[in-house]
Amino acid sequence: MFGSLKKKLKESIRVFSRKVEQAPEEVVDAPKDEEIPKVVPDSGKKVEKVSIIRRVKKRVVEKKLSASDLESIFKPLELSLLESGVAFEVIARVRKELESQMVNKPIKRGKTESIVNKALENAFVSVLMRPEVPSFKKKPTVIMFVGVNGAGKTTSLAKFCNWLKKRKKSCVLAASDTFRAASIEQLEKHAAKLGVRVIKHDYGSDAAAVAYDAVEHARSKGIDVVLIDTAGRSHADVNLMDELKKIKRVAKPDYIFFVGDALVGNDAVEQAESFNEAVGIDFSMLAKADVDQKGGAILSVAYVTKKPILFLGTGQGYDDLEVFDKDKILKRIF
């Protein structure tokens, strides 16, 4: 996780710092002649001699960057972030943080890399959101999963079901993906392994009706959580998005989870934005985070949607679900 991004950032910071060091220097704290110790041979005291070289070292120590200076040397760093799938909004936040730390501020020679590292870390601290995991005390708590085809939505739902069961929460699954072939069978296989029930109708039936029946079943049986699987769809397909809106109206979910593929980078950000605009998401879950060497989606989804990432998928097993930890993410990057 973040291997490629970390390498690119390290090299870009090195280039960035080298260009800062090449900027014109400013003379500061120049000593006056009377401040230089005078030799008094008859005093009997040892007198320190002040060389011309020492005086030069005292004088030239700092430099300052203008906004245009910073803009010109920011390009390699910006390119590294773009190549890692980081959203433009996040890159703008990084630039703003660098400006606040470096423009028209005295920069000591040899300290540039540490200043840039700290500014980047501060930017990512402000970008990453620390989620508050819901208590799921309401019975039943209804959670609807949305996302595009192939993002790992159904598998992420199953992992989350396992996470809930380990916390003594009973679950029922709603097979509201009545569109994709074999979707119901896939959900049933997960349910059988997890020891939970699936509420289903025939393929082509009303997805909202399936969700409604699952919620009613949970109420009658005293089940803690309803997890609604929906058909993966293009976020640009208006008709399919309207179907999600109908499921939301009928099932009245307490939370809507967007599931994205961490490997697709900025595409996951655009998808999350579209689903948030259409139905309003509460949290994001990013699958395949363990093999994501770029990290653009992880850094961008929450900042752009203003909704936190709750979980990262970190493998193929049901236990491979990691609660999003802001501090752990920062350690992986820096």
N, C-alpha and C positions, 0 to 999 in steps of 0.2 A: 504494500500500500504506500503510495506517494513516492516510490523509488525514482521514477523518471522526473517528477516535479522537483524533488529534493536536489537531484543532480543538476537540473537546468537552473534552478534558483542559485545554487552555489556558484556555478560558472558565471551567471549573469551578474550576481553581486560582485564577483571579482572584477569583471569588466567595468561595471558601473563605478566601483570604488577607484579603479585605476584612472578612469576619466575624470573623476572628481579631483584626484591627486594632481592631475595635469592642469587643472584650472589655475588662473593667475593667483599668486600669493599676495597677501596683504601684510604690510609691515605694522607690527603692533608692539607696544611697550618698549619703544626705543629709549635706551638710557641716555641721560644727559651727561656731558663731559664731567661735571662735578660729582656725579654719582660713582665715577670710576675711582677706586682707591689710589691715592698719590703715594709715591715712594718718599719716605722720610728717613734718610740713611743714618742720622744721628740719634734716632729714638731708641736704638738698641732692640727694637721689636722686629720679629720676622714679618716681612711685608709680602703680601700675595701679589704676583704680577698678573696683570690682565692682558691677554693677547688679543690681537685683532680678530682671530678666528672665534674666540669665545664671545666677543661682542656681536658678531654676525649671528651666532647660534641663539643669542638672546633675542634678536630682533625679528627674524622671520619665522613665525610659528603657526600662523593661521591663514585661512582663506574663507571667502564667502561666495555662495552661489546665488545667482538671480533665478527667477522663475523660468526664463528662457534657457539658461544653462541646464537646469534640471530637466526640462522637457527634451532637450537634445540628447542627453545621456541616458534618459529613461527608456529609450527605444528597445535595447536588447532585453531588458527585464520585462517590458510589456510583451515582446514577442514570445518569450519563454512562457508567460502566463497564458497567452492566447493558444500556443501550441499544446498546452496542458488542458485546454477546454474550459478555462476560467472565464466566467461571464464578464462582459464589458463593465457592468455596474461594480463588480468587485475590483476590477483593474483600476477603475476611476477612484475607488476608495483607497486603494494602495497608493496611487499617485498623490492623493490629497494628504495622506499620512506622511509620505516622504517630504512633501512641500512644507508641512507644519514643523517637521523635525530638522529640515536642512536649508530651506531658502532664507537667505539673509541672516543665517545663524553662523557664528564662528565655528569652523571645523578644524580640529587639530590634526596635523599630519600624523598618519598612522592609525587614526581612530575611525576612518571612514567606514570600513567594513562592519565594525561593531555598531555604528550609528544606523547603517542601512538595515542590518539584521534586526535591530530593536524596533525600527520603524515598521518593517514588514511584519514582525510578530504582533505589534500593536494593531496593525491593520487587520490581520487575520483574527485577532481576539475580538475585534468589533464586528467582524463578518460572521463568525461562527456563533450560533445561538445555543445556549445550554437548555435542553428540554426539561420540562417537569413531567415526569411519567404519571399519567392519570392513575387514580386509585381503583377505578372500575367498581365502585361501591354500589352504584345504581343497578337494580335488577329488573329486567335484563339491561345491560349496557349493549347498545347496538353499534357495530362498527362496519363501515362500508369500505371496501378496497377498490381503488380505481387505478388505471394505468394503461399504457399502450400494449399491443401484442408483443410477446417475447421478452418482456421486462422482468419476468419472474414473479408475477403478482400472486398466482395460486400457491406457489411454493413458499413465498414469503408469508402468506396467510397461514399456511400449515405450520410454519416455524413459530409464528406468533401464538397460534393455538397451543403449541407445545409449551411455550414460555408461560402462558396463562395457567395451564394445567399444573405446572410445577409450582405455581403460586396458589394452588388449591381453588382455582376458578373453573367451574363447569362451562362447557361450550357446546354450541350447536352451529353447524355450517349451513349456509344457504347457497344452493347452486343456482345463482341468478345469471350465470353465463349459459344462456340457452341457445347461443348462436354458434359457438365454435365446436366443431366435431370432436368428440371424445373429452370435452371439458368436464362433463359431469362424472365420467368414469375416473378421470384424473383426481378430481376432488374426493371421490368415494375411496380411492386407494389410500389417499392421505388420511382420511377419516378412519378407515379400518386400522391403520397402523397406530393412530393416536387414540383410538377407542372412543370416538365421538360420533354423533349421528349427523347425517346429511338430510336436509329437507330439499326435495327436488320435484320438478314437473317434467314433462316431455320437452324434447328439443323444439324450438320454435314457439314455445309458450311465452306468456307474459312474464318477463323477468321481475317486474315489480310485485306481481302476485306471489312469486316464490319467496321473495324477501318478506312480504307481509305474513305469509304462513309460518315462516321461520320465527318471526318475532312473536306471533301468537302461541306457537309451540313452546317457546322459551318461557313465556308468561305462565302458561298452564302447568309447566313442569318445574317451575322454580329454577330455571337455568340462569347462570350468571351473565354470560356473554353470547351475543349472536354475531357471527362473522359472515359478512355477505360478500361472496365472490361475484364479480361482474365481468362481462365480456371485455377483453382487451380491445381497444379501438384506437383509431387515429384521432388525435386531439383536434384535427382539422375537419372531422366528419360531423357536420351539424346534427344530422338525424340520430346518430349514435349518442352524441352528447345529450340530446333531448331525452333519450331513454334513461340515461343516468339521472337526469333531473327528475324524471318520473319516479324512479326507485327511491330517490331522496325524499320526495313528497309523501310517498306511501309508507316507507319504512321508518322515516324520521330518525335517521342515525344520530347517535350522540357524537360520534367522531367519524371523519372521513380520512382515510389513509391513502396518500398517493404513493405508489410503488414505482420507482424508476430504476433503470439500469445504469450503474455508476460508470460503466465502460463507454457510454455514448457521450459523456461530457456535457457540452453546452446544449445538446439536443434534449437531455433530461431536464435541463433548466427550462427550456421553452415548453416542454410537455407539462411540467409542474405548473408553470404560469397559466397555461391554457385550462388545465383541469381546475385550478384555483379560481379562475374567472368564471368557469361554467358552473361548478357546483360548490366551490369553497372547500378547500382542504384544511385539515387541522394539523396534520403531521405528515412527514415524508419518511419512507423507508427506502434505502438504496441497496439493491441486490448487487452481488458480485464485487463488493468493495475490497475483498481480499486480493483480487487479481487486478485491481485498478492501480496502475502505476502512475497515472497522471493526477488524479484527485480533483479535477476541475468541477465535477458535479457536487462532490462533497463540500467544496469551498463555496459553491455558488447557489445551490438550490434554496437553502434557508434564507440567505440574504435577499434574494430576488423576490421570493414569495412572502417573506416575513413570517413564515411558519417553520418551526424547528424540525430538524431531522431527529426522529425518535430511535430508529434502529438502523444498523448496517448489517447486511448479509455477508457472512465471512466464510462460507463453505457450502457443501452439499447436504450436510446432516441437519436434523431438526434442532440440534443444540447450537448450530452455527449462526447465532443471532446475537449481535453485540449492541447493548444500549449505547447510544451515542455519547461519547465522553469528550468534551471540548479540550480538556487538558491533555488527554492522550493523543488527540489529533495533532495538537501543536508540537508535542514531543516528537511525533513521527516526521513532521515537516522540518523542524529545526534541530 
